[in-house]
């Protein structure tokens, strides 16, 4: 049984895939030398990067602590509200 592909669609799809692959390969080849030629950071730049990392880590820790505090407050409110709501319903149904 001869099976003929749908004319036009598969050819266009193949052409787009090939052109996309070629474009990607060219992009990688053109970007690689630019990345490889970057000079190493100076000691001052390294210290600044380490200080920024430490500051970011401290900020993340502070935010996590603040989030935990707010979550605890909300949980406490929810516990009080559900406890208050449960008491009238228990007294109404003996």
Backbone bond lengths (Angstrom), bond angles and torsions (degrees), N, CA, C in turn:
res aa  C-N    CA-C-N  psi(-1)  N-CA   C-N-CA  omega(-1)  CA-C   N-CA-C  phi
1 X - - - 1.436 - - 1.524 107.87 -
2 X 1.297 116.88 125.33 1.456 121.59 177.79 1.523 108.98 -84.66
3 X 1.304 113.66 128.57 1.464 118.98 178.26 1.512 107.46 -116.83
4 X 1.284 116.35 115.12 1.465 120.96 -178.67 1.523 108.47 -101.39
5 X 1.329 117.93 129.15 1.470 119.57 177.79 1.524 110.79 -66.63
6 X 1.291 114.91 157.01 1.450 120.65 178.65 1.520 107.63 -64.56
7 X 1.319 115.72 126.94 1.461 118.74 -175.08 1.521 110.66 -70.61
8 X 1.298 115.29 139.85 1.452 120.70 174.97 1.514 113.93 92.39
9 X 1.309 118.63 -51.13 1.463 120.96 -174.13 1.519 111.94 -66.74
10 X 1.327 117.15 -51.81 1.457 118.86 -176.55 1.520 111.16 -68.72
11 X 1.316 117.43 -34.24 1.457 120.30 179.02 1.530 109.93 -66.17
12 X 1.324 117.17 -43.35 1.468 120.88 179.00 1.521 110.96 -65.63
13 X 1.307 115.57 -40.23 1.453 119.56 179.60 1.524 110.79 -63.71
14 X 1.332 116.42 -43.81 1.460 120.50 177.64 1.519 111.43 -62.18
15 X 1.320 117.07 -42.80 1.460 120.92 -179.54 1.524 111.35 -63.68
16 X 1.318 116.83 -40.66 1.469 120.23 178.49 1.514 111.22 -67.06
17 X 1.322 117.09 -39.64 1.457 120.35 179.04 1.521 110.70 -65.04
18 X 1.304 116.54 -42.59 1.462 119.97 179.80 1.520 110.47 -66.63
19 X 1.323 117.65 -45.41 1.465 119.87 -178.98 1.532 110.51 -66.30
20 X 1.318 117.56 -35.42 1.464 120.25 176.17 1.517 111.88 -65.59
21 X 1.317 116.26 -41.34 1.461 120.35 177.63 1.514 112.18 -64.95
22 X 1.320 116.59 -40.36 1.462 120.83 178.03 1.529 110.16 -65.04
23 X 1.313 117.17 -42.86 1.460 120.80 179.40 1.527 111.14 -63.02
24 X 1.315 116.28 -41.13 1.464 120.51 178.10 1.519 111.03 -63.92
25 X 1.326 116.54 -44.84 1.464 120.41 179.46 1.523 111.00 -62.27
26 X 1.327 117.33 -42.67 1.467 119.99 178.08 1.523 111.56 -63.51
27 X 1.306 116.35 -40.62 1.462 119.93 178.34 1.513 112.22 -61.57
28 X 1.313 116.21 -42.68 1.463 120.57 179.03 1.522 110.39 -65.70
29 X 1.326 116.21 -44.50 1.466 119.76 -179.09 1.526 112.07 -64.64
30 X 1.315 117.72 -35.96 1.455 120.42 -179.80 1.528 112.07 -76.90
31 X 1.313 117.93 -30.59 1.457 120.99 -178.15 1.524 112.58 -81.78
32 X 1.318 118.28 -29.14 1.466 121.63 -175.61 1.530 112.84 -59.84
33 X 1.306 120.94 -46.92 1.467 119.21 179.85 1.530 112.66 -64.76
34 X 1.308 117.49 -34.77 1.460 120.06 179.83 1.523 110.58 -65.50
35 X 1.295 116.83 -39.53 1.460 120.81 179.66 1.524 110.20 -71.09
36 X 1.308 117.50 -39.84 1.454 121.79 -176.58 1.525 112.31 -67.89
37 X 1.330 118.95 -23.56 1.456 121.86 -175.45 1.526 113.73 -92.32
38 X 1.303 119.18 3.85 1.452 120.56 179.21 1.526 109.44 -67.20
39 X 1.320 117.62 135.64 1.464 119.80 179.43 1.523 110.05 -73.80
40 X 1.322 116.55 155.41 1.465 118.37 177.30 1.530 109.56 -68.80
41 X 1.328 116.92 150.84 1.467 119.15 -178.65 1.536 111.24 -67.06
42 X 1.310 114.78 149.03 1.464 120.00 177.41 1.526 108.56 -75.21
43 X 1.323 116.77 163.86 1.478 118.38 177.78 1.531 112.65 -57.51
44 X 1.330 117.01 -36.13 1.471 119.70 178.51 1.523 110.70 -65.50
45 X 1.334 116.84 -40.37 1.460 120.61 178.36 1.528 110.97 -66.14
46 X 1.332 116.24 -37.97 1.463 119.46 177.95 1.526 110.66 -65.20
47 X 1.340 116.58 -42.21 1.464 119.69 178.54 1.519 110.87 -64.67
48 X 1.328 116.56 -40.24 1.459 119.83 178.84 1.523 110.80 -64.47
49 X 1.328 116.92 -39.92 1.468 120.11 178.55 1.526 110.96 -65.61
50 X 1.332 116.95 -40.92 1.470 119.99 178.36 1.521 111.17 -65.45
51 X 1.341 116.42 -39.91 1.463 119.89 178.44 1.520 110.48 -65.07
52 X 1.322 116.82 -39.23 1.471 120.62 178.41 1.526 110.61 -65.44
53 X 1.334 116.47 -41.22 1.467 119.51 177.61 1.522 110.74 -61.62
54 X 1.333 116.68 -43.92 1.458 120.54 -179.52 1.530 110.66 -64.23
55 X 1.347 116.71 -41.87 1.465 120.52 178.79 1.517 110.48 -64.18
56 X 1.336 117.03 -43.53 1.464 120.50 178.78 1.527 111.56 -62.70
57 X 1.330 115.91 -39.39 1.464 119.41 178.72 1.527 110.78 -65.30
58 X 1.338 116.71 -41.11 1.466 120.35 178.75 1.524 110.43 -66.03
59 X 1.334 117.29 -41.24 1.472 120.72 177.57 1.525 111.08 -61.79
60 X 1.327 116.84 -41.99 1.462 120.67 178.93 1.532 110.52 -63.84
61 X 1.327 115.96 -39.66 1.469 119.89 178.74 1.530 110.40 -65.18
62 X 1.340 116.81 -43.62 1.461 120.40 178.71 1.525 111.51 -62.65
63 X 1.312 116.47 -41.76 1.462 120.20 178.61 1.522 111.35 -64.99
64 X 1.319 117.07 -39.12 1.469 120.27 178.60 1.526 110.50 -64.83
65 X 1.336 116.47 -40.27 1.465 119.61 178.43 1.529 110.90 -66.10
66 X 1.330 117.01 -40.92 1.470 120.04 178.92 1.523 110.55 -65.09
67 X 1.324 116.90 -40.41 1.460 120.80 177.92 1.524 110.80 -63.05
68 X 1.319 116.92 -43.21 1.461 120.21 179.23 1.524 110.63 -62.89
69 X 1.331 117.17 -39.52 1.466 121.01 179.37 1.525 110.77 -63.15
70 X 1.325 116.57 -45.82 1.466 120.63 179.80 1.527 110.52 -64.98
71 X 1.329 117.05 -40.64 1.462 119.86 178.50 1.524 110.96 -63.42
72 X 1.341 117.09 -38.30 1.461 119.97 177.18 1.527 111.36 -64.42
73 X 1.350 115.82 -40.56 1.468 119.32 178.45 1.523 110.94 -63.62
74 X 1.309 116.98 -43.45 1.462 120.53 179.48 1.525 110.78 -65.57
75 X 1.313 117.06 -40.26 1.461 120.40 178.51 1.520 110.49 -64.18
76 X 1.335 116.89 -38.62 1.466 119.79 178.58 1.529 110.29 -65.63
77 X 1.335 117.32 -42.52 1.464 119.93 177.61 1.519 111.23 -63.25
78 X 1.318 116.27 -43.08 1.460 120.27 -179.24 1.527 110.23 -63.80
79 X 1.318 116.83 -40.11 1.468 120.49 178.62 1.513 111.74 -63.95
80 X 1.336 117.53 -40.41 1.465 120.60 179.08 1.521 110.52 -68.76
81 X 1.320 117.60 -41.00 1.462 121.29 -178.65 1.523 110.84 -67.00
82 X 1.307 117.41 -42.32 1.461 118.90 -179.43 1.523 110.65 -71.04
83 X 1.334 117.50 -32.12 1.464 120.00 176.46 1.512 111.31 -67.97
84 X 1.323 117.88 -41.23 1.465 121.83 178.83 1.520 110.79 -68.53
85 X 1.312 117.41 -36.94 1.446 120.46 -179.78 1.526 110.85 -72.62
86 X 1.319 117.01 -29.68 1.462 119.91 -178.39 1.518 111.80 -74.29
87 X 1.325 118.82 -31.86 1.465 120.84 -176.93 1.536 112.63 -65.83
88 X 1.334 120.67 -46.78 1.479 118.62 178.86 1.524 112.44 -63.63
89 X 1.319 116.90 -36.36 1.456 118.07 -178.58 1.532 110.48 -68.24
90 X 1.325 117.07 -32.78 1.480 119.14 178.16 1.519 110.28 -71.45
91 X 1.327 118.21 -37.11 1.473 119.88 -179.09 1.532 111.32 -73.86
92 X 1.314 118.81 -26.26 1.454 120.99 179.33 1.517 111.34 -74.95
93 X 1.332 116.90 -31.18 1.459 121.04 -178.97 1.519 109.75 -110.75
94 X 1.333 116.91 97.17 1.477 119.37 -177.47 1.492 114.19 -70.12
